[in-house]
Amino acid sequence: MRTDSLYSTARIINSNVSTLNFNQTVTVIEDWIAGKESRYVCICNTHSLVTASNDAQLAEVLETADLCTPDGMPLVWALKMYGFQEQDRVDGPNLMLRLCEEAGRKRYKVFLYGGTEETLEKLVYSLKRDYPDADIVGSYSPPFRALTEEENQQMTGMINDSGAELVFVSLGCPKQEIWMYNNRSHINGVMIGVGAAFDFISGTMKRSPVFFQKWGLEWLYRLGSDPKRLWKRYAYNNPVYIYRFLKTYRKNKKISAIANKSLERGFF
């Protein structure tokens, strides 16, 4: 998240994470929409922060983002340890649903980028059923490869021609973050990388019960659902996150306190 941000942040490992709560985050995004601003938001969990600490490209992507929100409960707990006792979770699926609800009331134009064609079809159906006034102006399932420069120009042109003010991006980490970063000067709207939200909301993938989400165990539920694909990620990611967080805790807490003390941020 940008170091010149107007909003309160705290540094976790090597990345700046917003300390805005869920409702404040929604307000900021709606202000950007009202101002016709081009912005991008990264929804961060331990996997994205550990990956960024190993990958200079992703680190730059997160550092340049207009907001990096705390998705996973470990990040929320980290912020509470820094003193942000009112911090709550700002996760992709719930943020997307809330903004779609607001889109129905305020007539924001919404574009859906990512997922398979089957997932998008079910997602559009679910959103129109639950938020009939939301204006979904387009959707696109990109190929499972990097787009050529010409294809990307056509894609960004299609999104802009649709009049989209809010673009939800579901490509998985770090692909979605890099895509938003590369197109931050080409998309005329607010881009939000929402991870698996398309799958959860469409019903193509079952999300963990609230108990697992509340206690930071969503990873365990997902591991049980797809062990072959995820076991290596979690076997590495979880202990590395704990180690690097503890290693940088005192330094980052001090840096965050100094930065926020000098920040004039109004009610944020």
C-alpha positions in Angstrom: 0.0 0.0 0.0 1.4 3.4 -1.0 3.5 5.2 1.6 1.8 8.5 0.7 -1.6 7.1 1.5 -4.1 9.4 3.3 -5.3 6.4 5.4 -3.9 4.8 8.5 -1.7 1.8 7.8 0.5 -0.7 9.6 3.5 -2.7 8.3 3.2 -6.5 8.5 6.4 -8.2 7.5 7.4 -6.1 4.5 4.0 -4.8 3.4 1.8 -1.9 4.5 -1.8 -3.0 5.3 -4.7 -0.6 5.8 -6.2 -0.3 9.3 -9.5 0.9 8.0 -12.4 -1.2 9.2 -14.9 -2.8 6.9 -17.4 0.1 6.7 -14.6 2.7 6.3 -13.2 0.7 3.4 -16.5 0.7 1.7 -16.8 4.5 2.2 -13.4 5.1 0.7 -14.1 3.0 -2.4 -17.5 4.7 -2.9 -15.7 8.1 -2.7 -13.4 6.9 -5.4 -16.3 5.8 -7.6 -18.1 9.1 -7.0 -14.9 10.9 -8.0 -14.5 8.8 -11.2 -11.0 7.8 -10.0 -8.8 5.0 -11.3 -7.7 2.9 -8.3 -6.8 -0.7 -7.3 -7.3 -2.6 -4.1 -5.5 -5.7 -2.9 -7.2 -8.1 -0.5 -4.3 -9.5 1.6 -3.8 -12.6 3.6 -0.7 -14.4 5.0 -0.1 -16.1 1.6 0.1 -12.8 -0.3 2.4 -11.2 2.4 4.7 -14.1 2.5 4.9 -14.3 -1.3 5.6 -10.5 -1.4 8.4 -10.9 1.1 10.0 -13.4 -1.4 9.0 -11.7 -4.7 10.1 -8.2 -5.5 7.5 -7.8 -8.2 4.6 -8.6 -5.9 6.1 -6.4 -3.2 6.1 -3.5 -5.6 2.5 -4.3 -6.6 1.4 -4.2 -3.0 3.4 -1.1 -2.2 1.8 0.7 -5.2 -1.8 -0.3 -4.3 -4.2 2.3 -3.2 -5.5 0.0 -0.4 -4.3 -3.3 0.9 -7.0 -4.7 3.2 -6.6 -7.3 6.0 -8.4 -10.4 4.7 -7.2 -13.2 6.9 -7.7 -13.2 10.6 -3.9 -13.5 11.3 -3.6 -10.1 9.8 -6.4 -8.7 11.9 -4.8 -10.2 15.0 -1.5 -8.6 14.0 -3.1 -5.2 13.7 -4.7 -5.7 17.1 -1.3 -6.4 18.5 -0.1 -3.1 17.1 -2.9 -1.4 19.0 -5.7 -1.2 16.4 -8.2 -2.9 18.8 -11.3 -2.1 16.6 -9.8 -3.7 13.5 -12.1 -6.2 11.7 -11.7 -8.3 8.7 -12.1 -6.8 5.2 -12.3 -10.0 3.0 -13.0 -10.3 -0.7 -16.4 -12.1 -0.8 -18.1 -9.9 1.8 -16.6 -6.7 0.4 -17.8 -7.7 -3.1 -21.3 -8.5 -1.8 -21.6 -5.3 0.1 -20.4 -3.2 -2.9 -22.9 -5.1 -5.1 -25.6 -4.2 -2.7 -24.5 -0.5 -2.8 -24.3 -0.8 -6.6 -28.0 -1.7 -6.7 -28.9 1.4 -4.6 -26.6 3.8 -6.3 -26.5 2.4 -9.8 -22.8 1.7 -10.0 -21.8 -0.1 -13.2 -20.0 -3.4 -12.4 -17.7 -5.5 -14.5 -16.6 -9.1 -13.6 -13.1 -10.2 -14.8 -11.8 -13.7 -14.2 -13.1 -17.2 -13.5 -14.4 -19.7 -15.9 -17.3 -19.1 -18.3 -19.4 -21.5 -16.2 -18.5 -19.7 -13.0 -19.3 -16.3 -14.5 -22.7 -17.5 -15.7 -23.6 -18.7 -12.3 -22.1 -15.6 -10.6 -24.1 -13.2 -12.8 -27.3 -15.2 -12.1 -26.6 -15.1 -8.3 -25.9 -11.4 -8.3 -28.9 -10.5 -10.4 -31.1 -12.6 -8.2 -29.9 -11.1 -4.9 -29.2 -7.6 -6.2 -31.6 -7.1 -9.1 -30.9 -3.3 -9.3 -27.1 -3.8 -9.6 -26.0 -2.9 -13.1 -23.6 -5.6 -14.3 -22.4 -4.2 -17.6 -20.1 -7.1 -18.6 -18.0 -10.1 -17.7 -15.1 -11.9 -19.2 -13.2 -15.2 -18.6 -9.6 -14.7 -19.8 -7.5 -17.6 -21.1 -5.2 -19.5 -18.7 -2.2 -17.7 -20.2 -0.7 -14.3 -20.3 -2.6 -12.0 -22.7 -0.7 -10.5 -25.6 -0.4 -6.7 -25.6 -3.0 -6.5 -28.3 -5.4 -8.7 -26.4 -4.9 -6.7 -23.3 -5.6 -3.5 -25.1 -8.8 -5.0 -26.5 -9.8 -6.2 -23.0 -9.2 -2.8 -21.2 -11.0 -1.1 -24.1 -14.0 -3.4 -23.6 -14.1 -2.7 -19.9 -13.8 1.0 -20.4 -16.4 1.0 -23.2 -18.8 -0.7 -20.8 -18.7 2.3 -18.5 -17.7 0.1 -15.6 -17.0 2.0 -12.4 -16.2 -1.0 -10.3 -14.2 -4.0 -11.7 -14.0 -7.1 -9.6 -10.9 -9.2 -10.6 -10.7 -12.9 -9.7 -7.5 -14.5 -11.0 -5.9 -15.7 -7.8 -2.8 -14.4 -6.1 -0.5 -13.0 -7.4 -1.9 -13.0 -10.9 -4.8 -10.7 -10.1 -2.6 -8.2 -8.2 -0.1 -8.0 -11.1 -2.9 -7.6 -13.6 -4.4 -4.7 -11.7 -1.0 -3.1 -11.3 -0.2 -3.4 -15.0 -3.5 -1.9 -15.9 -3.8 0.8 -13.3 -3.3 3.5 -15.9 -5.6 1.9 -18.4 -8.8 1.1 -16.5 -11.2 4.0 -15.8 -12.6 2.6 -12.5 -11.9 1.0 -9.2 -10.4 -2.5 -9.5 -10.6 -4.9 -6.6 -8.9 -8.3 -6.5 -11.3 -10.6 -4.7 -9.6 -14.0 -5.0 -12.0 -16.9 -4.7 -15.0 -14.7 -4.2 -16.4 -15.6 -7.7 -16.4 -19.2 -6.8 -17.9 -18.8 -3.4 -20.7 -16.4 -4.5 -21.6 -18.4 -7.6 -21.7 -21.6 -5.5 -19.1 -23.5 -7.6 -16.9 -23.7 -4.4 -18.2 -24.0 -0.8 -16.8 -21.5 1.6 -15.8 -22.6 5.1 -18.3 -22.3 7.9 -18.3 -19.1 9.9 -16.6 -20.8 12.9 -13.5 -21.5 10.7 -13.5 -18.0 9.4 -13.8 -16.4 12.8 -10.9 -18.3 14.3 -8.5 -18.0 11.4 -8.9 -21.6 10.3 -10.3 -21.1 6.9 -7.0 -22.4 5.5 -7.6 -25.7 7.3 -11.0 -26.1 5.8 -9.7 -25.3 2.3 -6.8 -27.7 2.9 -9.2 -30.5 3.7 -11.2 -29.7 0.5 -8.2 -29.7 -1.8 -5.2 -31.3 0.0 -3.2 -32.2 -3.2 -3.1 -28.7 -4.4 -2.8 -26.8 -1.1 -0.7 -28.8 1.3 2.7 -27.6 0.1 1.5 -23.9 0.2 0.2 -24.1 3.8 3.1 -26.3 5.1 5.5 -23.6 4.0 3.4 -20.4 4.3 2.0 -20.7 7.8 5.2 -21.2 9.8 7.1 -18.7 7.6 4.4 -16.1 8.2 4.6 -16.6 12.0 8.4 -16.5 12.0 8.7 -13.4 9.8 5.9 -11.6 11.7 7.6 -12.2 15.1 11.0 -11.3 13.7 9.8 -7.9 12.5 7.1 -7.2 15.1 8.9 -4.7 17.3 10.5 -2.8 14.4 7.2 -2.6 12.4 5.1 -1.7 15.4 7.4 1.3 16.1 7.4 2.3 12.4 3.6 2.1 12.2 3.2 4.1 15.3 5.4 6.9 14.1 3.8 7.0 10.6 0.3 7.1 12.0 1.1 9.7 14.6 2.1 12.2 12.0 -0.8 11.4 9.7 -3.7 13.8 9.6 -6.5 11.5 8.4 -9.7 12.9 9.8 -12.1 10.1 11.0 -9.8 7.6 9.3 
